[in-house]
Amino acid sequence: MSELQLVLLSLLQGITEFLPVSSSGHLILFSKFTSFSDQGQAMDVALHIGSIVAVMLYFSKDLWQILKGLIRTKILPNFSDFGNKLFYLIVVATIPALVLGAVLKYFGTEWLRNTKLIGWNILLYGILLWVSDTYAKTSRQIQDLKIKEAFVIGAAQCLALLPGTSRSGITITASRFLGLERREAAKFSMLLAIPTILAAGVLAAAELWQSGDMGEISLACNAVGYSFIFSIAAIYILMIWLKKWSFWPFVIYRIVLGCLLLTDAYGLYDLKVLLGQ
């Protein structure tokens, strides 16, 4: 893999991971509609790790609040303490994706990396995001969530194991249906990404280390660094954007992209011609 491809993938990951447009779908499509070879799932995970490091830095105060809450309550559930409650909300919401992710790990996921599936997911879940963002109430904060509601958001996150759905998009959609304010929905979505992607990152890192391929290990480390830089910028921009505006531009983008991908997948138009290839 060239340094140019790595930088472009990192830029793509950084921009799309926290915007509700599907980073995994874009990473797969990158090789399908360019002259670059498929970077593989291990590199995809490395790129995601960079994004998670950015989340941990941006929300470091919240993570510190969680740690203090756990210390004060001796890890036992005590939902009158927000730090403690936030920890358990994240834990409960993470369980469904970890279970399903382990199942898919056993059966393999290469069959999911196809344009038709990505196109339909980008289109349909984009429309669902519009419905939730347009018609849902916006009065609730993260501290208002109940444990069973966190589980619902976690169950929705399982859909993101299908490329094109968008992990951030589907968790934001579920959060908006439950009444969370836009910035709160985006924040909980990002915090929820930490354990899920870190778990995938540990598995991928272990496999990469066991392979003994120092070239791939070096590329993966570079991917983490580049992705972190682009991701932290994207987080700042998104949170500033949501102070005043909605998710409407991302919905339009998803609908347009989904339609283009489906016309290509069903042989109605060659998208590579539009891209000048």
C-alpha positions, -999 to +999 in steps of 0.1 A: +000+000+000+014+034-010+016+064+014-009+083-008-035+055-005-030+055+033-034+092+036-065+092+013-081+063+033-073+082+066-089+113+053-120+094+042-122+076+075-118+108+095-145+126+076-170+098+075-166+080+109-186+104+129-208+119+102-239+096+097-228+085+063-210+051+069-172+051+071-170+013+065-191+016+034-169+044+021-137+025+029-150-005+009-162+016-020-128+034-022-111+004-037-140-005-059-142+028-076-105+038-077-073+021-091-062+012-055-064-023-042-087-033-013-069-024+019-086-052+038-104-054+071-073-052+093-064-018+079-100-007+082-098-015+119-066+004+123-082+035+107-111+031+131-087+030+161-074+064+151-109+078+152-115+063+186-084+079+200-097+112+187-131+106+205-113+097+237-094+130+236-124+151+226-146+136+254-118+132+279-138+152+305-167+128+302-144+098+305-128+113+336-163+118+350-171+081+344-139+071+362-146+093+391-182+080+393-170+044+394-145+052+421-171+070+442-196+042+439-170+014+440-182+003+406-216-008+419-246+006+400-257+040+414-276+059+388-279+090+410-243+095+401-241+106+364-206+093+358-216+059+371-249+059+351-231+069+319-207+039+323-235+014+327-255+030+298-225+025+275-219-011+288-255-022+283-256-006+248-223-023+238-234-059+247-256-066+216-229-055+191-202-075+208-223-106+208-233-103+171-198-092+162-184-124+177-209-145+157-200-127+124-163-131+132-169-169+133-188-170+100-168-143+082-178-110+068-163-108+033-197-116+018-210-083+032-185-062+012-207-057-020-220-026-037-257-036-037-259-041+000-240-009+007-261+011-017-294-001-002-282+005+034-269+040+026-302+049+010-327+034+033-310+042+066-304+077+053-342+081+049-348+067+084-323+093+098-344+120+081-376+107+097-361+106+132-344+140+129-375+157+115-403+142+136-387+132+169-388+154+200-355+170+210-359+177+247-339+149+264-302+147+275-281+116+279-287+116+317-324+111+309-318+078+292-330+046+309-310+014+308-336-003+286-334+026+262-296+022+261-301-014+252-324-004+223-297+019+209-272-009+213-295-033+194-297-007+167-259-005+166-259-041+155-273-030+121-240-011+116-222-045+111-238-043+076-216-019+056-234+012+045-257+014+075-233+037+094-227+030+131-230+067+140-260+071+117-281+043+131-272+050+168-280+087+162-313+077+145-323+055+175-313+082+199-333+108+181-364+085+181-359+083+218-360+121+221-323+130+225-312+164+214-290+164+183-257+171+200-265+147+228-274+120+203-241+125+185-222+125+217-237+093+230-230+077+196-193+086+198-189+074+234-207+042+224-181+036+197-152+034+221-157-001+236-170-016+203-142-004+181-115-009+207-126-046+211-123-050+173-090-032+174-075-055+200-085-086+180-071-071+147-039-060+164-034-094+179-038-111+145-015-086+128+012-091+155+010-128+152+015-125+114+049-110+121+046-087+090+065-057+102+056-038+070+019-042+076+023-033+113+041-001+104+014+008+079-013+001+105+005+024+130+007+052+104-030+046+096-039+052+133-019+084+133-033+099+101-069+088+110-066+105+144-057+139+129-085+139+104-110+125+129-104+150+156-110+178+131-142+161+119-155+158+155-150+195+162-167+205+129-197+182+135-203+193+171-202+230+160-225+223+131-251+207+154-254+237+176-275+254+149-283+229+121-298+195+115-286+163+099-304+172+066-272+177+044-261+142+054-295+127+045-293+143+010-258+130+005-268+095+015-298+095-008-278+107-038-249+083-031-273+054-025-291+059-058-258+062-077-245+030-062-277+011-069-278+022-105-242+010-109-248-023-090-278-032-111-260-023-144-281+008-152-250+031-153-213+025-149-203+048-120-166+045-131-175+064-162-188+093-141-155+092-121-135+094-153-121+058-152 
